Amino acid sequence: MVFAATVKHAQEVLSLLPEEESAIVIGDTHTKERDRIIEEFKAQKIKYLVNVSVLTTGFDAPHVDLIAVLRPTESISLYQQIVGRGLRLSEGKKECLVLEYAGNCYDLYQPEVGSPKPDGDSEIVTVPCPACGFNNNFWGKTADNGFVIEHYGRKCQGYFEEEDGTREHCDYRFRAKFCRECGADNDIAARVCCECDAVLVDPDKS
């Protein structure tokens, strides 16, 4: 299984794989087409399955023995979900190879515990960034029809590449603390502005 960063990225990856053995699943993939692809993948008629923030949770294909991580994430929980797609037990399967290409620095042998589930009704939801379009995965809640009604994400986990090839993280914040001095958006837990060092929380009043 291949976990790509963006739809364009996923399509590029797919173009480099054997056409007759590969498939792609993204958010816009029609339900019937997605079900067909997943069914064929589980039946091992498809060898390489590329996806973008779609098959991180609620997907079980025990035969998967290779996970290629081509997307960055600051969420330990999401990283565990991604790697976990290859850790299911299956007859004849002895190991799973994890290929890390995105610079995520989590130790597979001493995994950290991800952010706890906020409450019993929470689940991993996909939240597109309005600034860069990246599909983020956060704890959240959905309505009966699957519509996301609430999420607990703070900052977009996406990135973009500059012309010189350097990678920059998207700076969009879903929740932010506004600096009255310079107008910058800061993390909601910030006590000092990340741009001008102005005090956001008076220690004598907190």
C-alpha positions as CSV (number, residue, x, y, z in Angstrom):
1,M,0.0,0.0,0.0
2,V,1.2,3.5,-0.9
3,F,0.1,6.6,1.1
4,A,0.6,9.7,-1.0
5,A,0.5,13.4,0.0
6,T,-1.8,14.8,-2.6
7,V,-4.0,13.6,-5.4
8,K,-1.5,14.9,-8.0
9,H,1.3,13.1,-6.1
10,A,-0.8,9.9,-6.0
11,Q,-1.4,10.0,-9.7
12,E,2.3,10.6,-10.4
13,V,3.1,7.6,-8.2
14,L,0.5,5.4,-10.0
15,S,2.1,6.3,-13.4
16,L,5.4,4.8,-12.2
17,L,3.8,1.4,-11.2
18,P,2.8,-1.5,-13.4
19,E,-0.5,-0.5,-15.0
20,E,-2.1,-3.9,-14.9
21,E,-1.3,-4.5,-11.2
22,S,-2.0,-1.0,-9.8
23,A,-4.9,1.1,-8.7
24,I,-5.7,4.4,-7.0
25,V,-8.3,5.4,-4.5
26,I,-8.9,9.1,-3.6
27,G,-11.7,11.1,-2.0
28,D,-13.4,11.6,-5.4
29,T,-13.4,8.0,-6.4
30,H,-17.0,6.8,-7.0
31,T,-18.3,4.5,-4.2
32,K,-18.9,1.6,-6.6
33,E,-15.5,2.0,-8.2
34,R,-13.8,2.2,-4.8
35,D,-15.6,-1.0,-3.6
36,R,-14.5,-2.8,-6.8
37,I,-10.9,-1.7,-6.4
38,I,-10.8,-2.7,-2.7
39,E,-12.4,-6.0,-3.4
40,E,-9.8,-6.8,-6.1
41,F,-7.0,-5.7,-3.9
42,K,-8.1,-7.9,-1.0
43,A,-8.4,-10.8,-3.5
44,Q,-4.8,-9.9,-4.5
45,K,-5.8,-9.3,-8.1
46,I,-4.3,-5.8,-7.6
47,K,-0.8,-5.7,-6.2
48,Y,-0.2,-1.9,-5.6
49,L,-2.8,0.3,-4.1
50,V,-2.2,4.0,-3.9
51,N,-4.4,6.3,-1.8
52,V,-4.6,9.8,-0.3
53,S,-6.1,10.0,3.2
54,V,-8.8,7.4,2.4
55,L,-7.6,4.0,3.6
56,T,-5.9,5.1,6.9
57,T,-8.7,3.8,9.1
58,G,-11.5,1.2,8.8
59,F,-9.7,-0.8,6.1
60,D,-8.5,-4.3,6.6
61,A,-6.5,-6.3,4.1
62,P,-4.4,-8.7,6.2
63,H,-2.2,-9.8,3.3
64,V,-0.5,-6.4,3.0
65,D,3.2,-6.8,3.7
66,L,4.6,-3.5,2.5
67,I,3.6,0.1,3.5
68,A,5.2,3.0,1.6
69,V,4.8,6.3,3.5
70,L,5.1,9.2,1.0
71,R,3.3,11.8,3.0
72,P,4.4,13.8,6.1
73,T,2.2,13.9,9.2
74,E,2.6,15.5,12.6
75,S,0.0,13.2,14.0
76,I,1.4,10.2,15.8
77,S,-2.1,8.6,15.8
78,L,-2.4,8.8,12.0
79,Y,1.1,7.4,11.5
80,Q,0.2,4.5,13.7
81,Q,-3.0,4.0,11.6
82,I,-1.0,4.0,8.4
83,V,1.7,1.6,9.5
84,G,-1.0,-0.6,11.1
85,R,-2.5,-1.4,7.7
86,G,0.4,-3.7,7.3
87,L,0.5,-5.3,10.7
88,R,-2.5,-7.6,10.4
89,L,-1.8,-11.3,10.8
90,S,-2.2,-13.4,7.7
91,E,-1.5,-17.0,6.8
92,G,2.0,-17.3,5.3
93,K,2.9,-13.7,6.1
94,K,6.0,-13.3,8.2
95,E,6.9,-9.7,8.1
96,C,5.9,-6.2,6.8
97,L,8.3,-3.8,5.2
98,V,7.7,-0.1,6.0
99,L,9.3,2.3,3.6
100,E,9.5,5.8,5.0
101,Y,10.1,8.5,2.3
102,A,8.5,11.6,3.9
103,G,10.9,12.4,6.7
104,N,8.5,11.3,9.5
105,C,10.7,10.7,12.6
106,Y,8.7,8.3,14.5
107,D,10.5,5.2,16.0
108,L,8.7,2.0,14.9
109,Y,10.5,0.0,17.6
110,Q,9.7,2.4,20.4
111,P,6.4,4.0,19.3
112,E,5.0,6.9,21.1
113,V,1.4,6.9,22.3
114,G,-0.7,9.1,20.0
115,S,-3.1,11.8,21.1
116,P,-5.9,10.1,23.2
117,K,-9.3,9.8,21.8
118,P,-11.2,12.8,23.1
119,D,-14.4,10.8,23.9
120,G,-16.3,7.7,23.0
121,D,-18.0,9.3,20.0
122,S,-14.9,10.5,18.3
123,E,-13.4,8.9,15.2
124,I,-10.7,9.7,12.7
125,V,-12.2,12.2,10.1
126,T,-10.8,13.7,6.9
127,V,-10.7,17.5,6.9
128,P,-9.5,19.3,3.7
129,C,-7.4,22.4,4.2
130,P,-9.1,25.5,2.7
131,A,-5.7,27.0,2.0
132,C,-3.7,24.2,0.3
133,G,-6.3,21.4,-0.2
134,F,-4.4,18.8,1.8
135,N,-6.7,16.1,3.3
136,N,-5.9,16.1,7.0
137,N,-6.9,13.3,9.4
138,F,-8.0,14.5,12.9
139,W,-10.1,13.2,15.7
140,G,-13.7,14.4,15.1
141,K,-17.3,13.6,15.0
142,T,-19.7,12.9,12.1
143,A,-23.4,12.9,11.5
144,D,-25.4,9.8,10.6
145,N,-24.8,10.6,6.9
146,G,-21.0,10.7,7.4
147,F,-20.8,14.5,7.3
148,V,-18.0,15.9,9.6
149,I,-19.7,18.1,12.1
150,E,-16.7,18.7,14.4
151,H,-13.0,18.1,14.6
152,Y,-10.2,18.7,17.0
153,G,-7.4,19.5,14.5
154,R,-5.4,22.7,15.1
155,K,-3.0,23.1,12.1
156,C,-2.9,21.8,8.6
157,Q,-0.4,18.9,8.2
158,G,0.1,19.4,4.5
159,Y,3.2,20.8,2.7
160,F,4.2,22.3,-0.6
161,E,7.5,22.4,-2.5
162,E,9.3,25.6,-3.5
163,E,10.9,26.0,-6.9
164,D,14.2,25.1,-5.4
165,G,12.8,21.8,-4.1
166,T,12.7,22.7,-0.5
167,R,9.6,21.6,1.4
168,E,7.5,24.0,3.4
169,H,4.7,23.1,5.7
170,C,1.3,24.8,5.1
171,D,0.8,27.4,7.9
172,Y,-3.0,27.3,7.9
173,R,-4.5,27.0,11.4
174,F,-8.0,25.6,11.9
175,R,-7.9,27.1,15.5
176,A,-5.7,30.0,16.3
177,K,-4.9,32.7,18.9
178,F,-4.8,36.1,17.2
179,C,-1.9,38.5,18.1
180,R,-3.2,42.0,18.6
181,E,0.3,43.4,18.0
182,C,1.2,42.0,14.5
183,G,-2.0,40.2,13.5
184,A,-0.3,36.7,13.3
185,D,-2.2,33.5,14.0
186,N,-0.7,31.4,16.7
187,D,-1.4,28.0,18.2
188,I,-4.3,28.2,20.6
189,A,-1.9,27.1,23.4
190,A,0.8,29.7,22.6
191,R,1.7,32.2,25.3
192,V,4.1,34.3,23.1
193,C,3.5,35.3,19.5
194,C,5.5,33.2,17.0
195,E,6.1,36.2,14.8
196,C,6.8,39.2,17.0
197,D,7.3,37.7,20.5
198,A,4.5,39.7,21.9
199,V,3.0,38.3,25.1
200,L,-0.3,36.6,24.3
201,V,-1.1,35.3,27.8
202,D,-0.2,37.4,30.8
203,P,1.4,35.0,33.4
204,D,0.1,37.2,36.2
205,K,-3.5,36.7,35.0
206,S,-3.4,33.1,33.9
